[in-house]
Amino acid sequence: MSATLSNKDIEYLGLDKRRVCTISCSSPILAERRPVYYEPIGSMASHSQTRNLDNLVAGIEEVLRRHERQKGLIHVTYSLAAKLRPLLANNPRLIWHTKEDKKKQYSKFRASRPEEGKVLMASGLYEVVDLPSDAGRFQVIAKIPWPSLGDPVTSYLTEKDQEYYSWETIKIVLQACGRICRKLDDWGITYILDSTFERLYTKNRSMFPEYFRESLKGIE
């Protein structure tokens, strides 16, 4: 079974007082084939987005230049996508979607030829998506997907245990990083542009699995 689990998951499943065996494995894909580059352009927290939006656009455009004839993903929230769309509307490589046409636009992206270099502005696609080989050579995490504290369950559990909130965020980041580079001979590059990742990583380094830490570049 492939799963992203930690002691926090075991605790919240109510199994922490029972005899539990977990198996932690290294990635069979070499770290140099799946690098994660931290290239901060500023905070994408809600109170900072407006002043850092131009930096994010410049960062995305730079990544697109590096991968001119390659397909990729850009992970954004729906609200951030709405802010970016008018600023990147002239780029023919980008495929946008709403909640209503997500399946249709994802199918359009998958059907495109690798040499077209189409890029899906992906909201809520941190899991399930499978982009091996030329189906996805790069991806950008434009905003760290911190769970909403407006959700009463998340707010309650976070108040009880701050590590719960950190792990739920880390888990989504790990899942996002796994959308590309899916096979032993595959390769793919992930870029993290949101500077709030540094706080998440430095405060919770031990919660990140070794296979992720060995692939991370640009942060100690």
ZIPE-V48016 format. One line per field, one symbol per residue. ss: DSSP state (~ for helix, > for strand, _ for the rest). phi: phi as a letter, one per 30 degrees, with the letter a starting at -180 (. if undefined). psi: psi as a letter, one per 20 degrees, with the letter a starting at -180 (. if undefined). Layout:
ss->???
phi->???
psi->???
This chain:
ss->______~~~~~~__________________~~~__>>>>>>>______~~~~~~~~~~~~~~~~~~_____>>>>__~~~~~~~~~~~_____>>______~~~~~~~~~~__~~~__>>>>________>_~~~__>>>>__________~~~~~~~~~_~~~~~~~~~~~~~~~~__>________>>>>>>_~~~~~~~~_~~~__~~~~__>>___
phi->.cacbbdddddddicdccdbcccccdddceeddbdcccbdckdcdedceedcddddedddddddddbdcbdabbdbddddedddeddbddddddccbcddcedddddddddddeddidbcdccicdbiebbdhddacaabcdbdddddddddddddddddaddedddddeeddddddddchcbecdaacccccddddddedddbeddddeddedcdbjad
psi->ppqoqrhggggiikjijroppqppqrpipqhiilqopompirpjqhiiggijghhgghgghgghhhlglqqrqooqrghhhhhhghijhioihppqrahhkggghghgghiqqgihkqppnppklirgpomqciioirqpnhppmpqpiiphgggghhhhohhggghhggghgggghjhrmirhjrqqpppohpiihgggghikgiipqhhghiipqjp.
